[in-house]
């Protein structure tokens, strides 16, 4: 819902639990038609019927569409002429012959200025660092100080009532916020003492004359024989060549043709039978049958 629509003030009172008819009017300071396309925030003036409700809103803020908005008191400010850019009168009562731009200082209306944002000039301070309508202008701040001296209630953040907290001239400072994490140290902790710059006494380090063994042997159980930590190496194995062999392992020097089989006669003796020997050598023994009777 927009603030221009009927019933907006009643819905605002219901959302903030305010008394009926406590909000009398609400309007934008700058007309919506003059806002830029990418503008997301603007200022509005809210008129309140009584000072007590106004102070509660100044203290707690106000919610609009479930969003809390910060509120400050509308103070009296110096009157600024939109024609000549001077203080103390309005354009209706201005006696200047021509208009003066509040942005670049040239002789045209401020709304018709086409200069870039770098072309700044203040007609009151004769400065090129800000515009004539800037709130950071030193002349504007000086005029505000003169107006506060003339109206002391202008310095008060609340509307003064019988309560003492509404008669202060400045808001009290908020207490320091606690750390966000319980293990996080506080910002007001004591500063640790500075380290001493005096030279410290160095201790003398002695090294043993003989290096220590890399590891100590683990004690063995009583039933196991103990072995020296470094047993002597075993001798390399030796190969013994046999004196005789039944068959030569070297290949023949020249191929030989197979011999034809020899016919056996009935009176010939049977062939010899080869049996393995029980000795450790690799020779074979041949036995002949006994002669016939």
C-alpha positions in Angstrom: 0.0 0.0 0.0 1.3 3.5 -0.9 1.3 6.3 1.6 -1.0 8.4 -0.7 -3.8 5.8 -0.6 -6.7 6.3 1.8 -6.6 4.2 4.9 -2.8 4.0 5.0 -2.5 6.0 8.3 -5.2 3.7 9.9 -3.3 0.6 8.9 0.0 2.2 10.2 -1.7 2.8 13.6 -2.9 -0.8 13.8 0.5 -2.2 12.9 2.3 -0.2 15.6 -0.5 -0.4 18.2 -0.9 3.3 18.3 -4.1 5.2 19.5 -6.7 6.0 16.9 -6.3 9.3 15.1 -2.8 9.8 16.6 -1.3 10.1 13.1 -2.7 13.1 11.3 -0.7 13.3 8.0 2.1 11.8 6.0 3.8 13.1 2.8 7.0 12.7 0.8 9.5 15.5 1.2 10.5 15.1 -2.5 7.7 14.4 -4.9 7.8 10.9 -6.4 7.8 12.4 -9.9 11.2 14.0 -9.2 12.8 10.7 -8.0 15.2 8.9 -10.2 14.5 5.5 -11.7 17.0 3.6 -9.6 16.2 5.4 -6.3 15.2 3.0 -3.6 14.9 5.2 -0.5 13.3 8.5 0.2 12.3 10.7 3.2 8.8 11.5 4.4 7.3 13.8 7.1 4.9 12.3 9.6 2.6 14.6 11.6 1.6 13.3 15.0 -1.2 14.6 17.2 0.5 14.6 20.7 4.0 14.9 22.0 3.9 11.6 24.0 3.2 9.5 21.0 5.8 11.4 19.0 8.5 10.7 21.6 7.6 7.0 21.7 8.0 6.8 18.0 11.3 8.7 18.2 12.5 6.3 20.8 11.3 3.0 19.4 10.9 3.7 15.7 8.0 2.8 13.5 7.2 -0.3 11.4 5.9 0.0 7.9 5.0 -3.3 6.2 6.9 -5.3 8.9 10.0 -3.2 8.4 11.3 -1.0 11.2 12.1 2.5 10.1 14.4 5.0 12.0 12.7 8.3 12.9 14.2 11.6 13.9 12.7 14.9 15.0 12.1 17.4 12.3 14.2 20.4 13.3 13.9 24.0 12.1 16.4 24.7 9.4 17.6 27.9 7.7 15.4 29.2 4.9 17.1 28.8 1.6 16.1 30.7 -1.6 15.7 28.5 -4.6 16.2 31.5 -7.0 19.5 33.2 -5.8 20.7 30.3 -3.5 21.0 32.7 -0.5 19.8 32.2 3.1 17.1 34.2 5.0 14.3 34.4 2.4 12.3 32.4 -0.1 12.0 32.7 -3.9 8.7 34.5 -3.7 10.4 37.4 -1.8 13.7 37.3 -3.8 14.8 40.5 -5.4 17.5 38.9 -7.7 17.2 39.8 -11.4 18.1 36.3 -12.7 18.0 32.7 -11.5 21.2 31.1 -10.2 21.8 27.3 -10.4 22.4 25.6 -7.1 24.6 22.9 -8.8 27.0 24.7 -11.1 26.4 28.3 -10.2 25.4 29.5 -13.7 22.5 31.8 -14.6 19.7 29.2 -15.0 17.3 27.3 -12.8 18.6 24.4 -10.8 16.1 22.0 -12.4 17.3 23.0 -15.9 21.0 22.2 -15.2 22.7 19.9 -17.6 26.2 20.0 -16.2 27.9 16.9 -15.0 28.3 16.0 -11.4 31.9 17.3 -11.5 30.8 20.8 -12.3 30.1 21.9 -8.7 30.1 25.4 -7.4 28.7 27.0 -4.2 27.5 30.6 -4.5 27.7 31.1 -0.7 31.2 29.7 0.0 32.6 30.4 -3.5 33.9 26.8 -3.4 34.1 24.2 -6.2 34.0 21.2 -3.7 30.2 21.2 -3.1 26.9 22.5 -4.4 24.9 25.4 -3.0 22.2 23.1 -1.7 24.7 20.7 0.0 24.1 20.0 3.7 27.9 19.8 4.1 28.2 23.5 3.2 30.0 25.4 5.9 27.6 28.4 5.5 24.6 26.1 5.9 26.1 24.7 9.2 26.8 28.2 10.5 23.2 29.2 9.8 22.0 26.0 11.6 24.1 27.0 14.7 22.6 30.5 14.8 19.1 29.0 14.6 19.8 26.5 17.4 21.0 29.4 19.6 17.8 31.2 18.9 15.5 28.2 19.6 17.1 26.0 22.3 14.4 23.3 21.9 15.8 22.8 18.4 18.8 21.0 19.9 16.6 18.5 21.8 16.1 15.1 20.2 12.7 14.7 21.7 9.7 17.0 22.2 10.0 18.3 25.8 7.4 17.2 28.3 7.2 16.8 32.1 9.3 13.6 31.9 13.1 14.2 32.5 14.3 12.0 29.7 12.6 14.2 27.1 14.5 17.3 28.2 18.0 16.2 27.3 19.9 18.1 24.7 21.6 15.0 23.2 21.0 11.3 23.0 22.9 9.1 25.6 25.6 7.0 24.1 24.5 3.3 23.8 26.4 0.8 26.0 29.1 -1.3 24.4 27.7 -4.3 22.6 28.7 -7.7 24.1 30.9 -10.0 21.9 29.0 -12.0 19.3 30.7 -15.3 20.4 31.1 -16.4 24.0 34.7 -17.5 23.4 35.5 -14.2 21.7 37.6 -11.9 24.0 36.2 -8.6 25.1 37.3 -5.4 23.5 38.0 -3.8 26.9 40.4 -6.4 28.1 43.7 -5.3 29.7 46.7 -4.8 27.5 49.4 -7.4 28.1 52.7 -6.0 29.5 55.4 -5.1 27.0 58.2 -7.5 26.6 61.5 -6.7 28.1 64.3 -5.7 25.7 67.1 -6.8 28.1 69.2 -9.6 26.8 68.3 -13.0 28.3 70.9 -15.4 29.8 71.6 -18.3 27.5 72.1 -21.8 29.0 75.2 -23.8 28.0 74.5 -27.0 26.0 76.9 -29.9 26.2 77.0 -32.8 23.7 78.2 -36.3 24.6 81.6 -37.4 23.3 80.3 -40.7 21.9 77.1 -41.0 19.9 74.3 -42.9 21.5 73.1 -46.0 19.8 70.1 -45.5 17.5 68.0 -48.0 19.5 68.5 -50.3 22.5 67.9 -54.1 22.1 64.7 -55.4 23.6 65.2 -57.9 26.4 64.2 -61.4 25.4 62.3 -63.9 27.6 64.4 -66.4 29.6 63.4 -69.4 27.5 64.8 -67.8 24.3 68.6 -67.6 23.6 70.0 -64.2 23.4 71.5 -63.0 20.2 74.1 -60.4 19.7 72.8 -57.0 18.5 74.8 -57.3 15.3 75.4 -61.0 14.3 78.4 -61.6 11.9 77.5 -62.0 8.2 77.2 -65.5 6.8 79.9 -66.7 4.3 78.7 -66.7 0.7 77.7 -70.2 -0.6 80.1 -72.2 -2.8 79.3 -74.5 -5.7 81.1 -77.9 -5.9 81.4 -79.6 -9.4 81.1 -83.4 -9.5 84.1 -85.4 -10.6 82.3 -87.8 -12.8 78.9 -87.7 -14.5 76.9 -90.3 -16.3 75.8 -87.9 -19.0 77.3 -84.8 -20.5 75.2 -81.7 -20.5 77.1 -80.0 -23.2 75.5 -80.2 -26.7 77.4 -82.4 -29.3 79.9 -80.7 -31.4 78.4 -82.0 -34.6 75.1 -83.7 -35.4 75.3 -87.4 -35.7 72.9 -89.7 -37.7 71.0 -92.2 -35.7 72.4 -95.7 -35.8 70.3 -98.6 -37.2 69.0 -101.1 -34.7 71.2 -104.1 -34.1 69.4 -107.5 -34.5 69.6 -109.6 -31.4 70.3 -113.3 -31.5 68.7 -115.8 -29.2 72.0 -116.6 -27.6 72.7 -113.0 -26.8 72.6 -111.9 -23.3 69.7 -109.7 -22.2 70.3 -106.0 -21.9 71.6 -104.5 -18.7 69.2 -103.0 -16.2 70.1 -99.6 -14.7 69.2 -99.1 -11.1 69.7 -96.0 -9.0 72.6 -96.1 -6.7 72.4 -95.3 -3.0 75.6 -93.4 -3.0 75.6 -89.6 -3.2 77.5 -89.5 -6.6 75.7 -89.4 -9.9 77.3 -92.6 -11.4 75.2 -95.7 -12.5 76.1 -99.3 -11.8 75.5 -102.2 -14.4 75.0 -105.8 -13.2 75.3 -108.9 -15.5 73.2 -112.0 -15.1 74.9 -115.2 -14.0 76.1 -117.7 -16.7 73.7 -120.4 -17.6 74.3 -123.8 -16.1 
